[in-house]
């Protein structure tokens, strides 16, 4: 992998001045190219909810190894006691169909949303102990050699050179580090790591690859596997997930039929979904026209 000049130029064209610190990757059966603007290729970005898709891979891998079952109850894995949440199945959780609230009640959404907007603070810094207490009231990276993937439990675990995300208006935002929310949105990864992960998903070497297979409806016109969403764009199936934190946005998608993939990571909170879909469609056309 290398900093590809053509991809760097395309990043400039697609993202413009709104995303001054960003990186992208293109994956095909023949090659993997990466490029970055404003940072090095090994700089770790917050990938937000793409963390859910990574957790989905871990879930599918655990199924393959017989460590859990689709109908395993949440209470078999977490010390929840005899409460309703303990009876939820892991399958329901993996497909976002559990009925649990999207955020823990202690998050105080309005207060935390204001603090994020006004001061750029992390609204999801709960500990695992706190999350388990709230639930009672209602790692894939090693084998693939993803050197810069990490999940900081606290902001103190980030080094002084950690990338700082910014709002769409350029205001610095507090890092979203939190043990409890980590599997749903706390992973940091470099563009090289993301490119390596997507390549492994496309060539079938990644653990838990069954997570990509859609098994249930998910909103209008979409289906979901274990965290991975499948939609049809211009007659082609795209498997994807996006992410967003206080100061970062991300998008990762695959066209499994053509063996192509694309990733965009940005240290600005403006969406990159449209840009990611465009980049993947362009890349797929280039590969299939060869």
Protein Blocks (a to p, Z undefined) as FASTA:
>chain_A
ZZdfklmmmmmmmnmmmlmbccdddddfkbccdddehiafkbccdekjmlmmmmmmmmmm
mmmnopacfklcfklmpcgbjafklmpcfklmmnopnopafbdfklommlmmmmmmmnop
afblccfklmmmmmmmmnomlmnopakbccdfbfklpcfklccdddfkopacdddddfkl
mmnomcccdfklmmmmmmmmmnopaghklmmpccbdehjhiacdehiacddeehiacddd
ddddfkbccdddddfknopacddddfbfbdfklmmmmmmmmmmmmmmmZZ
